[in-house]
Amino acid sequence: MINTFLSFNLINRDLSRSLERVQSQPMVQRETEYYLANIGNVTSIEEFVADDRLFRYAMKAHGLEDMAYAKAFMVKVLEEGISDPESFANKLTDKRYVEFARTYNFVAGGASTTTYNPAQKGTIDKYITFAIRNGTSPNDEQLLADINHYLAKIPQVKSADDLLADNRLLTVAMLAHGFTDEVIDKQVLKQVLEGGIDDPESPANRMEDKRFAALAESFNFARYGEDATTYNVTQAPTIDKYLRQTLEEDAGEQNEGVRLALYFQRKGPELRSYYEILADKALSRVVRTALGFPEALAQADIDKQVEMIKDRIDLTDFQDPEKLQAFLTRFTTLWELENPSNPQQTSIAALFSQPTEYGISTDMLFTIAQLKR
């Protein structure tokens, strides 16, 4: 069996291909096809949890497979949503529940939750509200024509340039987001749309007029690329999460250290607090191993643990792919030293085998050579 460092890097070297192999598994294909065929028909929390196969897929995608039995608990998570800071999900330490409630946000989206797209239905709803507020009847022939044109054409829009090139589409989008009489330079709009809202320093976020940020959020080309106008949070992103979760589980069946490394690789860039590490058993185990801390440290005072980790780690480093990779290289190497992939031979077996290698194994020498690079 190859060691932890090499196993992790074989998967990570071409992550897309690794995920494709997972996707090709017959069971994964069947469950994914079922999910895609049925999720769009769900219009309420009750329908969602009643379909056990659908619900379990969603739970696994969010790393909550072990809680799929606790439907009453999850109904409470979904019913209270995430808008209220005091909601059930927001008060739970484990932030996976907040992510789950954000994906299946029936409180905000109602019956349209599983089919909602901000660039499609979201913009049309805003456009109709604008029209009615300005005295236009919901049944006006022109209004309906604009809506039909928009819905027919917007899925074909793959970039900010595409949107800006169709004045009729752009007019609906701008009116829906509160731009009425202003003439906005298209170059400014291009910068807003391409900059998105994820970066606090993006053009939209730097503008005092929050309508620009709302526009960039609805047409989020920066985050979703060509899928921005067809993006649905309950569909493609959930499928991606399910595949990644399955990849990590499959890796864990062979080597728990590889699973932990893949998990940290996914969660590390999102960390904003040292307490988030300690609240997650897997994350804290990776950090303790990588820093050479004993397992007994987990019983120490929380604030003391944070101080020790903070002295050794800068969380912003995990947003840098190269620094994150270096950290995981350290983790997988130290994990292998503590948890050898190739157990030592028994004394009886040794009598009939080739002479035992003394010192460091070939695999470990290769790993250390990689570290030096």
Backbone torsions as a table, in degrees:
resi	resn	phi	psi	omega
1	MET	NA	131.0	179.6
2	ILE	-73.5	158.4	-172.5
3	ASN	-77.2	174.1	-173.7
4	THR	-60.9	-45.2	-179.0
5	PHE	-59.1	-48.1	-177.9
6	LEU	-68.2	-40.1	179.4
7	SER	-61.0	-45.1	179.6
8	PHE	-62.0	-44.4	-176.8
9	ASN	-72.0	-28.9	175.2
10	LEU	-63.7	-37.0	177.8
11	ILE	-76.2	-44.7	-172.6
12	ASN	-75.2	-23.9	-176.7
13	ARG	-59.3	-38.7	177.0
14	ASP	-137.6	76.6	-174.0
15	LEU	-61.6	-37.5	-180.0
16	SER	-60.6	-42.3	179.5
17	ARG	-68.7	-36.2	177.6
18	SER	-62.2	-41.5	178.7
19	LEU	-68.7	-34.0	176.9
20	GLU	-63.6	-38.0	178.0
21	ARG	-64.6	-38.6	176.7
22	VAL	-64.2	-44.9	-178.1
23	GLN	-61.5	-28.1	-178.0
24	SER	-80.9	-7.9	178.1
25	GLN	-64.8	131.2	-176.1
26	PRO	-52.6	-44.0	-178.8
27	MET	-64.6	-42.8	179.0
28	VAL	-63.4	-41.5	178.1
29	GLN	-60.7	-46.1	-178.9
30	ARG	-61.9	-46.5	-177.4
31	GLU	-67.8	-37.4	179.0
32	THR	-67.5	-42.8	177.9
33	GLU	-61.7	-40.8	178.8
34	TYR	-63.8	-45.1	-179.1
35	TYR	-59.8	-50.2	-178.1
36	LEU	-63.9	-33.8	-178.4
37	ALA	-73.9	-22.4	-172.3
38	ASN	-117.0	-23.0	-174.3
39	ILE	-62.3	-34.0	-179.0
40	GLY	-69.8	-13.0	179.4
41	ASN	-90.0	-9.8	-177.6
42	VAL	-78.9	125.8	-177.0
43	THR	-120.3	1.7	-179.3
44	SER	-154.9	165.5	177.1
45	ILE	-63.0	-40.1	-178.8
46	GLU	-60.3	-44.8	178.5
47	GLU	-64.9	-36.6	-177.4
48	PHE	-62.8	-52.5	-176.5
49	VAL	-76.1	-19.7	-179.6
50	ALA	-71.5	-28.0	177.6
51	ASP	-90.1	94.5	-172.0
52	ASP	-60.7	-38.6	-178.1
53	ARG	-66.5	-42.7	178.7
54	LEU	-66.1	-46.3	-177.2
55	PHE	-63.3	-40.9	-179.8
56	ARG	-66.6	-35.0	176.8
57	TYR	-61.6	-47.5	-179.7
58	ALA	-62.8	-41.5	-179.9
59	MET	-64.7	-43.6	179.2
60	LYS	-63.4	-40.5	-179.5
61	ALA	-58.0	-31.0	-178.2
62	HIS	-99.9	14.3	177.0
63	GLY	73.5	21.3	-175.5
64	LEU	-116.1	23.9	-175.2
65	GLU	-55.8	-36.3	-178.5
66	ASP	-68.4	-14.7	-179.8
67	MET	-104.0	10.4	-176.8
68	ALA	-64.3	-23.9	179.1
69	TYR	-73.4	-25.7	-172.5
70	ALA	-87.1	66.4	-173.5
71	LYS	-68.2	-36.7	178.8
72	ALA	-62.4	-39.6	177.4
73	PHE	-62.0	-45.8	-178.3
74	MET	-71.0	-32.0	175.4
75	VAL	-61.4	-40.7	178.8
76	LYS	-64.2	-40.3	176.6
77	VAL	-57.8	-46.4	-176.0
78	LEU	-74.9	-37.8	-177.1
79	GLU	-67.1	-32.3	-178.7
80	GLU	-91.8	-12.8	174.9
81	GLY	62.0	-155.3	-176.0
82	ILE	-130.7	-1.2	-177.3
83	SER	-67.3	-37.4	179.8
84	ASP	-86.0	122.5	178.8
85	PRO	-57.0	-22.1	-179.0
86	GLU	-96.3	9.7	179.7
87	SER	-65.9	161.6	-176.9
88	PHE	-55.5	-48.3	-178.6
89	ALA	-62.7	-42.2	-177.7
90	ASN	-68.1	-22.9	-179.9
91	LYS	-88.2	-11.0	178.3
92	LEU	-78.9	140.5	-180.0
93	THR	-65.7	-39.6	-178.0
94	ASP	-75.9	110.7	-174.4
95	LYS	-76.6	-1.5	174.7
96	ARG	-63.9	-28.7	-179.9
97	TYR	-71.7	-35.1	175.6
98	VAL	-64.9	-42.9	179.5
99	GLU	-63.0	-40.2	179.1
100	PHE	-64.2	-45.3	-179.9
101	ALA	-67.8	-27.9	177.0
102	ARG	-72.7	-38.7	178.9
103	THR	-67.9	-46.1	-178.8
104	TYR	-107.7	67.0	-172.4
105	ASN	-89.0	71.3	-179.4
106	PHE	-65.4	-26.4	178.7
107	VAL	-61.9	-42.3	-179.2
108	ALA	-88.6	-38.3	-172.6
109	GLY	-95.3	-16.0	179.9
110	GLY	59.0	-141.9	-176.6
111	ALA	-64.3	-20.1	-177.9
112	SER	-90.3	4.4	-174.4
113	THR	-52.6	-44.0	-173.6
114	THR	-85.9	-3.9	178.8
115	THR	-123.3	0.1	-173.1
116	TYR	-70.0	135.8	173.2
117	ASN	-136.1	122.6	-175.3
118	PRO	-61.1	-30.4	-179.9
119	ALA	-80.1	-18.5	179.7
120	GLN	-104.3	-91.5	-176.0
121	LYS	-61.0	-38.2	-179.5
122	GLY	-59.1	-45.4	-179.8
123	THR	-70.3	-39.6	179.1
124	ILE	-64.2	-41.5	177.2
125	ASP	-58.7	-43.1	178.6
126	LYS	-66.8	-36.9	-179.4
127	TYR	-66.5	-42.9	178.0
128	ILE	-64.2	-42.3	177.6
129	THR	-59.7	-43.4	177.7
130	PHE	-61.0	-44.8	-177.6
131	ALA	-63.9	-45.0	-180.0
132	ILE	-64.3	-41.4	179.5
133	ARG	-61.0	-27.7	-179.2
134	ASN	-99.5	19.9	171.4
135	GLY	87.8	8.0	179.4
136	THR	-87.7	135.3	178.2
137	SER	-71.2	142.3	177.5
138	PRO	-59.9	-20.4	-179.5
139	ASN	-99.9	10.4	179.2
140	ASP	-57.4	130.4	179.8
141	GLU	-55.7	-44.2	178.4
142	GLN	-62.3	-44.5	-179.8
143	LEU	-60.5	-47.0	-179.9
144	LEU	-64.1	-36.5	179.0
145	ALA	-64.7	-41.9	178.8
146	ASP	-63.5	-41.3	-179.4
147	ILE	-65.4	-46.2	-179.9
148	ASN	-62.5	-40.6	177.9
149	HIS	-62.9	-44.6	-177.7
150	TYR	-62.3	-49.8	-177.7
151	LEU	-65.0	-30.8	179.6
152	ALA	-74.4	-33.4	-172.4
153	LYS	-98.6	-30.1	-171.3
154	ILE	-62.5	-33.4	178.3
155	PRO	-63.6	-18.8	-179.7
156	GLN	-85.4	-9.0	-179.9
157	VAL	-78.6	119.5	-174.6
158	LYS	-113.8	-2.6	-177.0
159	SER	-158.6	168.6	175.6
160	ALA	-60.4	-38.5	179.1
161	ASP	-61.4	-39.3	178.5
162	ASP	-61.5	-44.3	-179.4
163	LEU	-65.5	-43.9	-177.7
164	LEU	-69.3	-21.7	-178.4
165	ALA	-79.8	-18.5	-179.5
166	ASP	-107.8	99.0	-174.8
167	ASN	-62.0	-32.8	-179.2
168	ARG	-68.8	-43.0	175.7
169	LEU	-63.6	-44.6	-177.8
170	LEU	-62.1	-38.5	179.5
171	THR	-62.2	-44.7	177.9
172	VAL	-61.7	-45.9	-179.0
173	ALA	-61.1	-42.7	-177.6
174	MET	-69.9	-45.5	178.7
175	LEU	-62.0	-40.2	-179.8
176	ALA	-61.1	-29.2	-178.2
177	HIS	-102.1	18.9	169.9
178	GLY	90.6	5.4	177.4
179	PHE	-90.1	111.6	-174.1
180	THR	-109.5	-71.8	-174.8
181	ASP	-94.9	-13.8	-175.9
182	GLU	-69.9	146.4	172.1
183	VAL	-106.5	110.3	-176.3
184	ILE	-101.8	128.5	178.7
185	ASP	-59.0	131.9	-176.7
186	LYS	-64.5	-27.7	177.8
187	GLN	-66.7	-36.3	176.9
188	VAL	-66.3	-44.2	179.0
189	LEU	-61.9	-39.1	178.9
190	LYS	-61.0	-44.0	179.3
191	GLN	-64.3	-40.2	179.5
192	VAL	-63.4	-48.3	-176.2
193	LEU	-69.0	-38.5	-179.0
194	GLU	-79.0	-22.1	-179.6
195	GLY	-82.0	-23.1	179.3
196	GLY	64.2	-158.9	-177.0
197	ILE	-128.9	-3.2	-176.5
198	ASP	-70.5	-31.9	178.5
199	ASP	-89.8	120.8	179.5
200	PRO	-56.6	-22.1	-179.1
201	GLU	-98.5	11.1	178.8
202	SER	-66.3	157.0	-179.6
203	PRO	-52.8	-43.2	-178.5
204	ALA	-63.7	-40.6	-178.3
205	ASN	-73.8	-24.2	179.2
206	ARG	-80.6	-16.4	-178.1
207	MET	-81.3	138.0	178.0
208	GLU	-67.9	-33.1	179.5
209	ASP	-73.9	108.2	-174.1
210	LYS	-74.0	-6.8	176.2
211	ARG	-63.9	-31.8	179.9
212	PHE	-67.0	-39.7	178.2
213	ALA	-66.3	-38.6	178.5
214	ALA	-64.1	-39.4	178.0
215	LEU	-64.6	-45.2	-179.8
216	ALA	-66.4	-28.9	178.0
217	GLU	-73.2	-39.2	178.9
218	SER	-69.2	-38.8	179.7
219	PHE	-113.0	71.5	-169.0
220	ASN	-89.1	68.7	179.0
221	PHE	-64.2	-30.6	-179.2
222	ALA	-62.6	-37.6	-177.2
223	ARG	-89.3	-41.6	-170.7
224	TYR	-110.0	-3.0	177.5
225	GLY	59.1	-134.9	-176.7
226	GLU	-65.7	-17.0	-178.6
227	ASP	-88.4	2.6	-172.9
228	ALA	-55.9	-38.8	-175.7
229	THR	-88.1	-3.6	177.2
230	THR	-122.5	1.2	-175.9
231	TYR	-62.4	135.3	174.3
232	ASN	-136.4	120.9	-171.4
233	VAL	-63.2	-25.1	-178.4
234	THR	-88.9	-3.5	-176.8
235	GLN	-111.3	-94.6	-173.7
236	ALA	-52.6	-46.4	-179.5
237	PRO	-62.0	-36.6	178.8
238	THR	-67.0	-39.2	176.9
239	ILE	-61.0	-44.9	179.3
240	ASP	-59.9	-42.2	-179.7
241	LYS	-66.2	-38.8	179.7
242	TYR	-63.8	-43.7	179.5
243	LEU	-63.9	-42.6	-179.8
244	ARG	-65.3	-41.6	178.9
245	GLN	-61.7	-42.0	179.2
246	THR	-66.1	-40.3	177.1
247	LEU	-58.1	-45.0	-179.0
248	GLU	-66.1	-40.5	179.0
249	GLU	-64.4	-43.6	179.1
250	ASP	-60.8	-42.0	179.0
251	ALA	-64.1	-38.7	-178.9
252	GLY	-66.0	-26.2	178.0
253	GLU	-66.3	-26.8	178.9
254	GLN	-94.9	-36.7	-174.7
255	ASN	-159.0	111.8	-177.2
256	GLU	-63.0	-30.4	179.1
257	GLY	-64.4	-36.2	178.5
258	VAL	-67.1	-41.4	178.2
259	ARG	-61.5	-44.1	179.6
260	LEU	-62.7	-40.0	179.9
261	ALA	-65.1	-43.4	179.0
262	LEU	-65.2	-38.1	178.5
263	TYR	-64.8	-45.4	-179.9
264	PHE	-65.5	-37.9	177.7
265	GLN	-57.7	-37.3	-179.3
266	ARG	-76.7	-40.3	-173.6
267	LYS	-91.7	-26.7	-174.7
268	GLY	-52.6	-48.7	-177.6
269	PRO	-63.0	-16.9	-178.5
270	GLU	-90.7	-9.5	-175.2
271	LEU	-67.1	130.7	178.3
272	ARG	-124.2	-7.2	-178.8
273	SER	-143.1	142.5	177.9
274	TYR	-67.4	-26.0	178.8
275	TYR	-68.8	-26.0	176.1
276	GLU	-62.4	-34.0	178.8
277	ILE	-65.3	-46.8	-176.8
278	LEU	-71.5	-22.0	179.1
279	ALA	-79.4	-9.8	-177.3
280	ASP	-119.0	115.8	-175.8
281	LYS	-58.4	-40.4	-177.8
282	ALA	-68.6	-46.1	179.8
283	LEU	-62.0	-44.0	-177.9
284	SER	-66.7	-32.9	178.6
285	ARG	-67.9	-39.7	177.0
286	VAL	-61.7	-47.2	-177.2
287	VAL	-64.2	-45.2	179.6
288	ARG	-60.8	-42.1	-179.8
289	THR	-65.6	-46.8	-177.2
290	ALA	-64.3	-32.0	-178.8
291	LEU	-93.0	-2.1	178.4
292	GLY	76.0	20.5	178.6
293	PHE	-82.0	143.3	178.2
294	PRO	-72.2	155.2	178.4
295	GLU	-60.4	-30.3	-178.8
296	ALA	-61.4	-20.2	179.7
297	LEU	-60.6	-24.2	-179.0
298	ALA	-62.3	-19.2	-179.9
299	GLN	-90.5	-4.4	-177.9
300	ALA	-76.6	168.8	177.6
301	ASP	-55.5	134.1	-175.2
302	ILE	-58.5	-46.1	-178.6
303	ASP	-63.8	-35.2	177.4
304	LYS	-66.5	-40.1	177.6
305	GLN	-61.4	-43.2	179.7
306	VAL	-60.5	-43.5	-179.9
307	GLU	-60.5	-42.3	-178.7
308	MET	-66.3	-41.3	179.7
309	ILE	-69.9	-41.5	-178.3
310	LYS	-61.9	-32.4	178.5
311	ASP	-67.5	-22.3	-174.2
312	ARG	-110.2	-19.0	-172.9
313	ILE	-132.1	137.8	170.4
314	ASP	-107.9	115.9	-174.8
315	LEU	-58.1	-30.1	-179.7
316	THR	-66.0	-20.0	177.5
317	ASP	-62.0	-29.6	-177.6
318	PHE	-73.6	-8.7	175.2
319	GLN	-88.1	-7.4	176.8
320	ASP	-99.4	113.3	-176.5
321	PRO	-53.0	-38.5	-178.3
322	GLU	-69.4	-42.0	179.4
323	LYS	-69.5	-36.8	176.8
324	LEU	-63.5	-43.1	179.2
325	GLN	-62.9	-40.4	179.0
326	ALA	-63.0	-40.2	178.8
327	PHE	-64.2	-43.2	-179.3
328	LEU	-71.4	-28.7	173.8
329	THR	-63.7	-43.2	177.5
330	ARG	-62.9	-45.2	-179.6
331	PHE	-60.6	-51.0	-176.1
332	THR	-64.4	-32.3	178.2
333	THR	-68.9	-46.4	179.9
334	LEU	-70.3	-34.6	175.8
335	TRP	-60.1	-42.8	-179.0
336	GLU	-63.9	-36.4	178.6
337	LEU	-65.4	-36.8	-178.5
338	GLU	-85.0	-26.9	-175.9
339	ASN	-133.9	73.9	-174.8
340	PRO	-57.0	134.9	178.9
341	SER	-70.9	-28.7	179.2
342	ASN	-110.5	97.9	-178.5
343	PRO	-58.7	150.8	178.8
344	GLN	-64.2	143.3	179.9
345	GLN	-67.9	149.5	175.6
346	THR	-70.5	159.2	-178.1
347	SER	-62.6	-34.4	179.5
348	ILE	-68.3	-44.7	-179.4
349	ALA	-62.7	-33.1	-177.2
350	ALA	-63.9	-28.5	180.0
351	LEU	-64.3	-27.6	-175.5
352	PHE	-109.1	8.6	-176.5
353	SER	-110.3	177.0	175.1
354	GLN	-66.5	156.6	178.9
355	PRO	-53.3	138.3	-178.6
356	THR	-71.0	140.0	175.9
357	GLU	-75.2	133.8	176.2
358	TYR	-99.4	153.4	178.9
359	GLY	83.5	-139.8	-173.7
360	ILE	-92.9	136.9	-178.5
361	SER	-70.0	164.5	178.0
362	THR	-60.1	-44.3	179.2
363	ASP	-57.9	-43.3	-177.7
364	MET	-69.7	-36.3	176.3
365	LEU	-61.0	-40.7	178.5
366	PHE	-63.8	-41.2	180.0
367	THR	-62.4	-46.0	-179.9
368	ILE	-63.9	-36.6	177.2
369	ALA	-61.8	-40.4	177.8
370	GLN	-64.0	-39.0	179.3
371	LEU	-62.1	-40.2	-177.4
372	LYS	-64.2	-32.5	179.4
373	ARG	-66.8	NA	NA
